Amino acid sequence: MWIFKLVRFRNLVIIAITQYLIQYRVIVPSLHEIGLNPVLNNIHFLLLVLATICVAAAGNVINDIFDVEIDAINREDSQVVGKRISIKIAGFIYYLLISLGLILSIVIAIQTNRLGLIFIFPLAIIMLHLYSKSWKSKGLIGNVVVSAFVAFVTGILLIAEFNVFENAQPIINGLPVLELLVAYILFSFFANLVREIIKDMEDVIGDSELNYKTYPIVHGLKKSKQLVAALLLILIIGLAYWILRFNTVFLENINGYSILLIFPFLIYIIYKLGKSQMPNQFHHLSTIMKITMILGLLYLLLFTI
């Protein structure tokens, strides 16, 4: 159905799985281990997930509204707004989603006495709107903003439970939970930043026709590939540091070595990047990068078993 394409349903499922996995496989068990309860009970957590999904879905809708012209060039076969539904209907869906997201965030903030959440979700909505309207066509700023939102999916849980982490140092399978979450947030940010730049390389033709100033258009494919390669090396070095820092923990939990599955994919992207020139080649690398991000989730799941 067109509604699933409009809101990027599969991406929303990944968001929900990510938050449930982190909350119930990492945060809750580690807090219970030291006799503490999380700030968010089951109902509050469900509302937080729904609020996050609403904001993410709204971001996808507003992005398609502003991209009607460019999608007619870059993604004619998969275009929804302007082809299957009108901009007016898409606008109604957008405002409905942000209203639901804001209402849910206010309810959570009041009931958990975490009033800071009242401001975080509106900020996310504003940033995603500005991204869709203008920032995504201006160098790296759009790539950074959308990557920050991907990191926000995990970060919002850390923010919600921050008071607990301030007064305790929970550990799961020998790893400090706070360090594990921060590491995953950084991984999510850099991995998605790589994918966003690769997607911009894929869309150079359509973006050029609309006078977008994305990084690949302004600096060329060669420098864009160099930037992506540098970011991938940062990821590889960061993952290697993580393994070396907690090598004794990994020896005790063999499932923790699932993190090694990520390395071949990152190396493969670096290898294929130099040979890629056509949109379909960059699309392939973007897909591989998405699989790599899912493997990051797999690591969290296997390590906590």
N, C-alpha and C positions, 0 to 999 in steps of 0.2 A: 504493500500500500504506500501511497505517496507520503503519508504522514510519517512513516518510519524513516523514509529517506530524508524528509525535511528536518527532523530533529536528530538525525544520525543515531538511530536506535541502538545499533551495536556499540557505539561509543558510550552511550548512556549506561548500557549493561556493564561495560568495563569499569566505568566510574563506580557503580554500585558494588560490584565485586571487589574492587580495590578498597573501598571504604569498609565494607563488611569484613574483609580479610584482615585489614590492619586493626580494626576495632576488636574483633572477636578471636583472632589468632595471635595478636601481639599485645595490645593495650590491656584488655580485660584480664587475660590469664596472668600477666605479669603483675598487675595491681592486686589481684586476689591472692597471689603468692605471698605478698607482704602484708596481707590483711586490710587492704584498702579497696574501696569501690570507685568506679569511674564517675565523673560528673554526669555523664549522659546515661540515663537508664535506657532500657530497650525501646521504649516509645519515643523518647527524645532523640535517640540515635536514628530511628527510622525517619523521623521528621527532618533531621539534618540531611540524611541521604536524599530524601525527596526534594528538599530545598536546593541542594547542590545540583541535582538532576534538572530541576526546573530552570535554574540559572544557565546551566550548560546548554540545555535544549533551546532556551531563548537566544543564547549567543549564536547557535547554529542557524536559527531562523533569521535573525537580523543580518547575519552575514550573507545569507542567500538573497535577502531583500536588496541589499546594496550591490550584490554581485550579479544582478539579472543580466546586464549587458555582457559582462565578461564570461559568465557561465554559458552564454549562447555561443561563445567562441571556443572556450576551453573544455566545457563539459555539456555539450548539447544533448547527448544521449541520456544523461542523468539529471538534467535540469528539472527542478520542481516549480519554483516560484517563477511566474511569468509564462509557464508552459502548461503545467497541470493545475495550478491554482493561481489566483490573482494576487497582486501585491497587497490589496486591501485585506483579503482573507489571511494572508501570511502576517500582516500587521496585527490583526486581531489576535491571532494565536500567540504572537510575540508578547503583547501586553497582558494576555491572560497568564502566560507562563511567568513573567517577571512579578506579576501581582501575587500569584501563588507562592513563589519563592520568597518574596518579602514577608508575606503573612506568616509563613512557616518559620522563617528566621526570627521574627519578632516573638512568636509564641515560645520558641526554644530559649531565646535570650531571657525572657521574663521568668519562665518556669525554672530555669537553671541558675538564674542570677548571674548570667554571663552576658552583661549588657553590651559588651564589645561586639558581639555577633550581630547586633542591630546595624552596625556601621560597615561590617566586613562584606556582607552580601550586596548592599547597594553599591559599594565601591567596586566589587567584581562586575556587577551589571554595567556600571558606567564605563569601566575599562574595556569590557567586551564590545560595548556599543561604539566607543571611540576607535577601537581596533577595526571593527567592520566598516566604519564610516570613512576613516582616513589613514589610521596608523599603519595598516597592513601594506599600504602602498608606499610607505616611506622608510626605506632602508631596513635596518634590523629591529626598529622599535616595535613593529607589529609582531615579529617573530618572538621577541622577548616577552611581550605582553601575553600572548596566547600560551607560551611555555610556562609563564608564571601561573596562569590559571590551572594548567595541568598539575603543577606542583601544589597548587592551592587545594586540590582534591584531598591530598594527604595532610597538608599543612593545617587545614581547618580543624581536623581532629586533634592535632597537637595543640592548637590554640584553645579549643574547647576544654581540653584536659590539662592545660598549662599549670593551673593552681596545684594540681596533684603532683605533677612532675617537679614543681618548685620545692615541695616538702618531702619528696621521696626519690629514690633512685632505683626504680624497678628493673629487673634483669630477666631476660627470657633466653633459656638455653645457653647461659653464660655471656650473652651480649647485653650491654646497657641499652634499654629500650629507646631512650632519648637519642643516643647516637645512631641507632638503627633507623629511626624515623627520619632524622636529619639527613642521613646518607641516602635514604630512598627518595626524599624530596629533591635532593641535588641531582640524583640519577634521573628522576622524572623530568626535571627542568632541562638538563643538558641533552638528554636523549630526544626530547620533543623539539628542542631548538634545532638539532641536526635535521630532524624530519621536516620541520617547517622550511628550512633553507633549501633542502632538496626539492620540496614541493614547489618552491618559487622558481627553481631551475626548470622544473617540469612545465611551468606555466609561463615561461618567458614570452612566447609568441602572443598569447592573448593579453598578457599584462602590458606588453609594449604598445599594442594597438590602443590601449586606454591610457597611455602615458603614465603608467605606474612607475614608481622609482624604487623598486625592490632592489635588494642587494645584488642579485645576479645581473639585473639590467644596468645598474649604475657602475658596478665594478667588473662585470664580465664573468663568464663561466669559470675561467681559470682561477681567479681569486676566490670565487665562491667555493670551488672545490678545495682550495687550500684551507679556507676557513672551516669547512666541514671536516676535513681531515684532521685539523688541529683540535677541534671539539671532540672528535672520536678518540684521539690520542689522550685527551684529558680524561675521558670516560675509562679508557683502558688502564691508564695509570692509577686513577682513583679506585677502580675495582681491584687492581693488583695490590694497592696499599691496604685496602680493606681486608683482603685475604691474609696478607703478611701480618697486619696488626692483630688479627684474631685467629692466627693459625692453629693455636691449641684448641680453640673452641670448635673449629671445623674438624679437627681430628676426632673430637669426641662425638660430633654429630655429622656423620658422613653425608646426610642429606644437604648439609650446608654447601657442599661442593657443587650443588646445582648452579651456583653462580658462574661456574666455569663454562656453562652452556652459552653464556652471553658472548664470550670472547670470539669464537669463530664467526659469529654474525657481524661483529664490529670490524673484524679484520677483512671479511668478505666485502663489506661496503667500501672500505678504503681501497681495496684492490679494484673493484668494479667501477669506482667513482672516476678514476683516471680515464677509463675507456668509454664512459657514458657521454653521449651527445644528444640523443633523441629523447623526446618527452616520454615515450614508453619505457626507455631505459631508466630514467629518473623515477618514474612511477614504480618500477620494480624495486628500486633501492628504498623508496619511501615505504613500500609494503614490508620489506625486510626489516626496516627500522621499527615499524609498528610491532612486528613479531618479537623483536628484541625487547621492547618495552613490556610486552606480555610475559616474556621470560623473567623479567624482573619481579613480576607478581608471582610467578611460579617459584622463584627462589624463596620469597617470604612464606609461601605455603609449605614447601618442603622442609624449610629450616625449622619451622615451628611444630612439625609433626613429632 
